[in-house]
């Protein structure tokens, strides 16, 4: 009798299948939005906010669709345009909306999440320089059990 959990069995099987395959990884670039697209993951309407002095921070928003049978768990975000990238949500505390860092954002299977102002979003601190309208930013979404996905977005 095996002592491996179903999740670990799935992960090991997936790794073995990838290691034994001679097929190249499928492209995830969409021709119209510069955002990742695969059979499982699709990212649309990716954009970032202009940074405003004196704050050296910005935020990014997008819609992330999960066409797969497993939930996708985003555990981080990074870009070479800032020192710190975080996942954030908004909470109502004592009648006031407060922004809070979270450890993960879940994209349910066969569903989507919308990262938007006043809700779940991505935050960037200690920017390399001001993010101005029209700048193109490249960021990478980090997943718990899914390959990293690079997203190109424009600052609005």
SENUDO-932764 format. One record per residue: residue in three letters; residue number from 1; x, y, z of N, C-alpha, C in turn. Coordinates in nm, 4 decimals, m for minus. Layout:
! SENUDO-932764
R     r     k        npx        npy        npz       capx       capy       capz        cpx        cpy        cpz
R   ala   NUM          X          Y          Z          X          Y          Z          X          Y          Z
...
***
This chain:
! SENUDO-932764
R     r     k        npx        npy        npz       capx       capy       capz        cpx        cpy        cpz
R   unk     1     0.0847    m0.1180     0.0000     0.0000     0.0000     0.0000     0.0892     0.1242     0.0000
R   unk     2     0.0587     0.2170    m0.0863     0.1385     0.3383    m0.1017     0.1096     0.4363     0.0112
R   unk     3     0.2149     0.5067     0.0568     0.1970     0.6073     0.1612     0.1933     0.7481     0.1027
R   unk     4     0.1988     0.7604    m0.0287     0.1945     0.8917    m0.0923     0.0522     0.9453    m0.0943
R   unk     5     0.0383     1.0734    m0.0668    m0.0926     1.1363    m0.0736    m0.1317     1.1513    m0.2205
R   unk     6    m0.2604     1.1630    m0.2495    m0.3023     1.1817    m0.3889    m0.2367     1.3036    m0.4535
R   unk     7    m0.2213     1.4116    m0.3786    m0.1600     1.5331    m0.4313    m0.0141     1.5087    m0.4689
R   unk     8     0.0592     1.4366    m0.3824     0.1994     1.4063    m0.4092     0.2123     1.3102    m0.5271
R   unk     9     0.1215     1.2127    m0.5363     0.1218     1.1203    m0.6502     0.1021     1.1977    m0.7810
R   unk    10     0.0070     1.2931    m0.7789    m0.0206     1.3742    m0.8974     0.1029     1.4542    m0.9373
R   unk    11     0.1669     1.5178    m0.8389     0.2850     1.5982    m0.8650     0.3982     1.5121    m0.9209
R   unk    12     0.4218     1.3971    m0.8601     0.5301     1.3088    m0.9069     0.5005     1.2572    m1.0479
R   unk    13     0.3756     1.2213    m1.0739     0.3380     1.1741    m1.2077     0.3573     1.2830    m1.3119
R   unk    14     0.3188     1.4061    m1.2761     0.3345     1.5183    m1.3692     0.4810     1.5450    m1.3989
R   unk    15     0.5645     1.5423    m1.2955     0.7085     1.5647    m1.3144     0.7700     1.4562    m1.4002
R   unk    16     0.7320     1.3313    m1.3769     0.7831     1.2195    m1.4562     0.7401     1.2329    m1.6014
R   unk    17     0.6156     1.2682    m1.6233     0.5655     1.2858    m1.7595     0.6410     1.3968    m1.8315
R   unk    18     0.6650     1.5098    m1.7632     0.7385     1.6198    m1.8251     0.8828     1.5796    m1.8537
R   unk    19     0.9444     1.5058    m1.7633     1.0843     1.4662    m1.7803     1.1010     1.3689    m1.8969
R   unk    20     1.0019     1.2863    m1.9215     1.0109     1.1854    m2.0274     0.9631     1.2368    m2.1625
R   unk    21     0.9058     1.3542    m2.1662     0.8515     1.4085    m2.2900     0.9596     1.4778    m2.3711
R   unk    22     0.9548     1.4587    m2.5016     1.0442     1.5301    m2.5922     0.9779     1.6536    m2.6504
R   unk    23     0.8509     1.6738    m2.6167     0.7766     1.7864    m2.6712     0.8188     1.9152    m2.6019
R   unk    24     0.8349     2.0232    m2.6790     0.8651     2.1517    m2.6155     0.7431     2.2010    m2.5382
R   unk    25     0.7676     2.2839    m2.4386     0.6568     2.3418    m2.3626     0.5743     2.4293    m2.4559
R   unk    26     0.4415     2.4255    m2.4416     0.3577     2.5075    m2.5290     0.3793     2.6554    m2.5017
R   unk    27     0.3681     2.7346    m2.6060     0.3813     2.8792    m2.5917     0.2641     2.9318    m2.5118
R   unk    28     0.2890     3.0327    m2.4299     0.1809     3.0913    m2.3521     0.1545     3.2351    m2.3918
R   unk    29     0.2147     3.2815    m2.5005     0.1894     3.4188    m2.5430     0.0639     3.4261    m2.6281
R   unk    30    m0.0203     3.5206    m2.5966    m0.1392     3.5482    m2.6746    m0.1034     3.6566    m2.7754
R   unk    31    m0.1485     3.6431    m2.8973    m0.1100     3.7390    m3.0009    m0.1721     3.8765    m2.9807
R   unk    32    m0.2857     3.8834    m2.9110    m0.3514     4.0124    m2.9009    m0.3280     4.0858    m2.7691
R   unk    33    m0.2914     4.0169    m2.6623    m0.2830     4.0871    m2.5341    m0.1462     4.0805    m2.4689
R   unk    34    m0.0517     4.0091    m2.5267     0.0811     3.9942    m2.4681     0.0727     3.9257    m2.3314
R   unk    35    m0.0370     3.8611    m2.2990    m0.0531     3.7946    m2.1702    m0.0535     3.6436    m2.1902
R   unk    36    m0.0152     3.5688    m2.0848    m0.0099     3.4243    m2.0966    m0.1438     3.3637    m2.1358
R   unk    37    m0.1351     3.2593    m2.2141    m0.2527     3.1814    m2.2504    m0.2065     3.0391    m2.2770
R   unk    38    m0.2705     2.9468    m2.2133    m0.2439     2.8060    m2.2378    m0.3776     2.7342    m2.2307
R   unk    39    m0.3746     2.6011    m2.2365    m0.4990     2.5269    m2.2239    m0.5607     2.5443    m2.0849
R   unk    40    m0.4782     2.5738    m1.9855    m0.5254     2.5847    m1.8484    m0.5436     2.7302    m1.8047
R   unk    41    m0.4484     2.8156    m1.8379    m0.4436     2.9510    m1.7837    m0.4570     3.0559    m1.8933
R   unk    42    m0.5385     3.1571    m1.8662    m0.5524     3.2698    m1.9585    m0.5565     3.3985    m1.8764
R   unk    43    m0.4777     3.4964    m1.9196    m0.4735     3.6239    m1.8495    m0.5111     3.7343    m1.9477
R   unk    44    m0.6093     3.8153    m1.9088    m0.6593     3.9224    m1.9942    m0.6583     4.0542    m1.9186
R   unk    45    m0.6617     4.1626    m1.9952    m0.6773     4.2981    m1.9421    m0.5715     4.3312    m1.8363
R   unk    46    m0.4467     4.2893    m1.8606    m0.3370     4.3157    m1.7660    m0.2919     4.4603    m1.7802
R   unk    47    m0.2846     4.5316    m1.6667    m0.2453     4.6712    m1.6675    m0.1880     4.7083    m1.5307
R   unk    48    m0.1102     4.8148    m1.5283    m0.0522     4.8642    m1.4034    m0.0907     5.0093    m1.3849
R   unk    49    m0.0824     5.0545    m1.2636    m0.1160     5.1923    m1.2290     0.0102     5.2784    m1.2320
R   unk    50    m0.0062     5.4024    m1.2757     0.1023     5.5008    m1.2726     0.1437     5.5199    m1.1268
R   unk    51     0.2739     5.5291    m1.1025     0.3205     5.5585    m0.9660     0.3198     5.7093    m0.9472
R   unk    52     0.2850     5.7521    m0.8261     0.2766     5.8950    m0.7974     0.3662     5.9296    m0.6792
R   unk    53     0.4504     6.0317    m0.6969     0.5354     6.0750    m0.5851     0.4466     6.1208    m0.4697
R   unk    54     0.4865     6.1088    m0.3467     0.6177     6.0608    m0.3034     0.6223     5.9096    m0.2866
R   unk    55     0.5139     5.8409    m0.3194     0.5087     5.6962    m0.2992     0.5840     5.6235    m0.4099
R   unk    56     0.6733     5.5388    m0.3707     0.7495     5.4595    m0.4675     0.6838     5.3224    m0.4798
R   unk    57     0.5537     5.3236    m0.5148     0.4834     5.1966    m0.5312     0.3835     5.2060    m0.6460
R   unk    58     0.3340     5.0894    m0.6840     0.2330     5.0815    m0.7891     0.1528     4.9543    m0.7670
R   unk    59     0.0487     4.9370    m0.8470    m0.0362     4.8189    m0.8390    m0.0624     4.7671    m0.9795
R   unk    60    m0.0934     4.6381    m0.9887    m0.1272     4.5766    m1.1173    m0.2585     4.5009    m1.1038
R   unk    61    m0.3305     4.4969    m1.2149    m0.4629     4.4368    m1.2178    m0.4760     4.3512    m1.3439
R   unk    62    m0.5627     4.2513    m1.3397    m0.5855     4.1630    m1.4542    m0.6964     4.0649    m1.4210
R   unk    63    m0.7439     3.9960    m1.5223    m0.8367     3.8861    m1.5033    m0.7600     3.7575    m1.5322
R   unk    64    m0.7673     3.6623    m1.4401    m0.6972     3.5350    m1.4544    m0.8010     3.4245    m1.4612
R   unk    65    m0.8039     3.3557    m1.5745    m0.8998     3.2472    m1.5960    m0.8298     3.1127    m1.5832
R   unk    66    m0.8943     3.0201    m1.5130    m0.8433     2.8847    m1.4948    m0.9378     2.7884    m1.5643
R   unk    67    m0.8930     2.7323    m1.6762    m0.9750     2.6381    m1.7526    m0.9513     2.4946    m1.7082
R   unk    68    m0.8614     2.4747    m1.6138    m0.8224     2.3407    m1.5707    m0.9138     2.2814    m1.4654
R   unk    69    m0.8838     2.1571    m1.4293    m0.9626     2.0830    m1.3313    m0.9129     2.1022    m1.1883
R   unk    70    m0.7983     2.1675    m1.1711    m0.7405     2.1915    m1.0387    m0.7374     2.3420    m1.0101
R   unk    71    m0.7583     2.3794    m0.8842    m0.7413     2.5195    m0.8461    m0.5962     2.5596    m0.8714
R   unk    72    m0.5742     2.6832    m0.9128    m0.4396     2.7382    m0.9279    m0.4168     2.8343    m0.8114
R   unk    73    m0.3033     2.8200    m0.7448    m0.2743     2.9012    m0.6281    m0.1551     2.9911    m0.6589
R   unk    74    m0.1799     3.1209    m0.6623    m0.0730     3.2187    m0.6836    m0.0090     3.2440    m0.5470
R   unk    75     0.1232     3.2249    m0.5393     0.1928     3.2410    m0.4111     0.2902     3.3593    m0.4121
R   unk    76     0.3033     3.4254    m0.5257     0.3931     3.5396    m0.5303     0.3934     3.6065    m0.6653
R   unk    77     0.4601     3.7228    m0.6700     0.4758     3.7980    m0.7938     0.6093     3.8700    m0.7862
R   unk    78     0.6761     3.8807    m0.8999     0.8042     3.9520    m0.9023     0.8203     4.0242    m1.0351
R   unk    79     0.9027     4.1277    m1.0314     0.9396     4.2015    m1.1510     1.0761     4.2645    m1.1270
R   unk    80     1.1510     4.2831    m1.2333     1.2809     4.3493    m1.2174     1.2639     4.5003    m1.2030
R   unk    81     1.1414     4.5490    m1.2072     1.1145     4.6928    m1.1946     1.0841     4.7360    m1.0512
R   unk    82     1.0842     4.6406    m0.9551     1.0661     4.6762    m0.8143     1.1379     4.5742    m0.7267
R   unk    83     1.1709     4.6171    m0.6059     1.2378     4.5266    m0.5127     1.1395     4.4306    m0.4470
R   unk    84     1.0150     4.4757    m0.4280     0.9167     4.3960    m0.3552     0.7879     4.3844    m0.4361
R   unk    85     0.7389     4.2618    m0.4518     0.6095     4.2347    m0.5132     0.5255     4.1551    m0.4145
R   unk    86     0.4011     4.1959    m0.3951     0.3147     4.1301    m0.2976     0.1748     4.1076    m0.3537
R   unk    87     0.1073     4.0074    m0.2980    m0.0332     3.9808    m0.3254    m0.1128     4.0549    m0.2189
R   unk    88    m0.2173     4.1268    m0.2597    m0.2953     4.2068    m0.1641    m0.4442     4.1838    m0.1821
R   unk    89    m0.5172     4.2107    m0.0752    m0.6622     4.2120    m0.0774    m0.7090     4.3332     0.0023
R   unk    90    m0.8354     4.3621    m0.0042    m0.8943     4.4724     0.0714    m0.9936     4.4130     0.1719
R   unk    91    m0.9867     4.4640     0.2956    m1.0750     4.4183     0.4020    m1.1448     4.5376     0.4655
R   unk    92    m1.2687     4.5179     0.5069    m1.3428     4.6215     0.5766    m1.3180     4.6043     0.7257
R   unk    93    m1.2465     4.7000     0.7855    m1.2199     4.6973     0.9289    m1.2752     4.8240     0.9914
R   unk    94    m1.3687     4.8059     1.0825    m1.4288     4.9194     1.1528    m1.4862     5.0219     1.0559
R   unk    95    m1.5485     4.9751     0.9508    m1.6119     5.0637     0.8542    m1.5173     5.1280     0.7545
R   unk    96    m1.3895     5.0919     0.7595    m1.2908     5.1475     0.6669    m1.2266     5.0349     0.5869
R   unk    97    m1.2056     5.0625     0.4596    m1.1381     4.9641     0.3748    m0.9886     4.9731     0.3984
R   unk    98    m0.9264     4.8594     0.4263    m0.7831     4.8517     0.4530    m0.7197     4.7497     0.3590
R   unk    99    m0.6041     4.7864     0.3063    m0.5303     4.6961     0.2194    m0.4463     4.6030     0.3074
R   unk   100    m0.4459     4.4728     0.2743    m0.3692     4.3755     0.3508    m0.2957     4.2798     0.2574
R   unk   101    m0.1736     4.2469     0.2946    m0.0956     4.1471     0.2215    m0.1532     4.0095     0.2530
R   unk   102    m0.1575     3.9234     0.1501    m0.2009     3.7854     0.1683    m0.0920     3.6931     0.1143
R   unk   103    m0.0904     3.5713     0.1630     0.0112     3.4741     0.1231    m0.0210     3.4061    m0.0098
R   unk   104    m0.1493     3.4074    m0.0482    m0.1884     3.3395    m0.1714    m0.3218     3.3925    m0.2223
R   unk   105    m0.3399     3.3762    m0.3518    m0.4676     3.4042    m0.4160    m0.5042     3.2781    m0.4935
R   unk   106    m0.6274     3.2344    m0.4807    m0.6706     3.1102    m0.5449    m0.7570     3.1419    m0.6659
R   unk   107    m0.7214     3.0793    m0.7785    m0.8038     3.0868    m0.8991    m0.8749     2.9515    m0.9079
R   unk   108    m1.0037     2.9454    m0.8722    m1.0738     2.8164    m0.8696    m1.0782     2.7507    m1.0080
R   unk   109    m1.0811     2.6185    m1.0076    m1.0888     2.5459    m1.1351    m1.2163     2.5858    m1.2081
R   unk   110    m1.2048     2.5938    m1.3395    m1.3178     2.6281    m1.4270    m1.3804     2.7627    m1.3897
R   unk   111    m1.2970     2.8550    m1.3417    m1.3478     2.9854    m1.2985    m1.2402     3.0916    m1.3221
R   unk   112    m1.2597     3.2087    m1.2651    m1.1642     3.3177    m1.2813    m1.1651     3.4063    m1.1581
R   unk   113    m1.0580     3.4855    m1.1451    m1.0574     3.5926    m1.0463    m1.0212     3.7204    m1.1202
R   unk   114    m1.0757     3.8298    m1.0720    m1.0435     3.9595    m1.1288    m0.9640     4.0388    m1.0263
R   unk   115    m0.8408     4.0691    m1.0606    m0.7590     4.1550    m0.9760    m0.7911     4.2969    m1.0177
R   unk   116    m0.8433     4.3778    m0.9228    m0.8915     4.5114    m0.9578    m0.8769     4.6054    m0.8390
R   unk   117    m0.8831     4.7359    m0.8644    m0.8761     4.8330    m0.7550    m0.9887     4.8073    m0.6537
R   unk   118    m0.9564     4.8185    m0.5253    m1.0555     4.7986    m0.4203    m1.0841     4.6538    m0.3886
R   unk   119    m1.0075     4.5622    m0.4465    m1.0279     4.4186    m0.4246    m0.8894     4.3508    m0.4273
R   unk   120    m0.8855     4.2228    m0.4612    m0.7566     4.1551    m0.4758    m0.6764     4.2231    m0.5854
R   unk   121    m0.5442     4.2377    m0.5636    m0.4580     4.3031    m0.6617    m0.3120     4.2703    m0.6308
R   unk   122    m0.2222     4.3147    m0.7166    m0.0789     4.2963    m0.6977    m0.0184     4.4315    m0.6625
R   unk   123     0.0712     4.4342    m0.5636     0.1363     4.5584    m0.5219     0.2862     4.5470    m0.5424
R   unk   124     0.3474     4.6606    m0.5791     0.4915     4.6670    m0.6009     0.5471     4.7861    m0.5240
R   unk   125     0.6534     4.7603    m0.4482     0.7159     4.8618    m0.3641     0.8626     4.8765    m0.4012
R   unk   126     0.9178     4.9929    m0.3717     1.0574     5.0240    m0.4009     1.0858     5.0052    m0.5500
R   unk   127     1.0137     5.0824    m0.6300     1.0268     5.0771    m0.7756     1.1650     5.1241    m0.8186
R   unk   128     1.2109     5.0733    m0.9340     1.3410     5.1151    m0.9866     1.3387     5.2622    m1.0277
R   unk   129     1.2230     5.3074    m1.0775     1.1973     5.4464    m1.1126     1.0467     5.4598    m1.1290
R   unk   130     0.9992     5.5811    m1.1448     0.8553     5.6035    m1.1582     0.8001     5.5236    m1.2761
R   unk   131     0.6829     5.4640    m1.2560     0.6129     5.3963    m1.3648     0.5214     5.5000    m1.4281
R   unk   132     0.5471     5.5316    m1.5542     0.4733     5.6367    m1.6246     0.3792     5.5766    m1.7284
R   unk   133     0.2770     5.6535    m1.7610     0.1794     5.6103    m1.8603     0.2510     5.5675    m1.9883
R   unk   134     0.2145     5.4493    m2.0384     0.2734     5.3965    m2.1603     0.3917     5.3039    m2.1373
R   unk   135     0.4504     5.3052    m2.0163     0.5603     5.2121    m1.9874     0.5102     5.0684    m1.9995
R   unk   136     0.5975     4.9799    m2.0448     0.5650     4.8375    m2.0472     0.6386     4.7703    m1.9323
R   unk   137     0.5632     4.6969    m1.8513     0.6180     4.6284    m1.7349     0.6034     4.4781    m1.7578
R   unk   138     0.7072     4.4043    m1.7257     0.7012     4.2584    m1.7332     0.7066     4.2044    m1.5910
R   unk   139     0.6092     4.1232    m1.5550     0.6086     4.0636    m1.4226     0.5874     3.9135    m1.4343
R   unk   140     0.6225     3.8433    m1.3277     0.6103     3.6981    m1.3259     0.5214     3.6566    m1.2099
R   unk   141     0.4172     3.5801    m1.2412     0.3304     3.5240    m1.1387     0.3893     3.3894    m1.0967
R   unk   142     0.3966     3.3662    m0.9666     0.4510     3.2423    m0.9112     0.3362     3.1589    m0.8565
R   unk   143     0.3288     3.0340    m0.8987     0.2210     2.9443    m0.8582     0.2739     2.8319    m0.7696
R   unk   144     0.1884     2.7773    m0.6848     0.2266     2.6678    m0.5962     0.2587     2.5416    m0.6769
R   unk   145     0.1746     2.5050    m0.7699     0.1939     2.3812    m0.8450     0.1661     2.4005    m0.9933
R   unk   146     0.2136     2.5117    m1.0471     0.1950     2.5430    m1.1883     0.3163     2.6251    m1.2289
R   unk   147     0.3595     2.6148    m1.3530     0.4789     2.6909    m1.3937     0.4602     2.8419    m1.3791
R   unk   148     0.5709     2.9107    m1.3516     0.5698     3.0567    m1.3486     0.5149     3.1086    m1.4808
R   unk   149     0.4452     3.2211    m1.4754     0.3906     3.2826    m1.5955     0.4322     3.4277    m1.6030
R   unk   150     0.4957     3.4637    m1.7139     0.5375     3.6020    m1.7356     0.4278     3.6788    m1.8077
R   unk   151     0.3991     3.7962    m1.7586     0.2916     3.8804    m1.8128     0.3524     4.0146    m1.8488
R   unk   152     0.3221     4.0629    m1.9704     0.3602     4.1976    m2.0106     0.2357     4.2841    m2.0018
R   unk   153     0.2513     4.3997    m1.9364     0.1364     4.4881    m1.9229     0.1785     4.6313    m1.9409
R   unk   154     0.0820     4.7146    m1.9685     0.1103     4.8566    m1.9908     0.0630     4.9372    m1.8703
R   unk   155     0.1402     5.0426    m1.8399     0.1032     5.1335    m1.7314     0.0009     5.2325    m1.7861
R   unk   156    m0.1091     5.2480    m1.7119    m0.2177     5.3384    m1.7506    m0.2293     5.4542    m1.6553
***
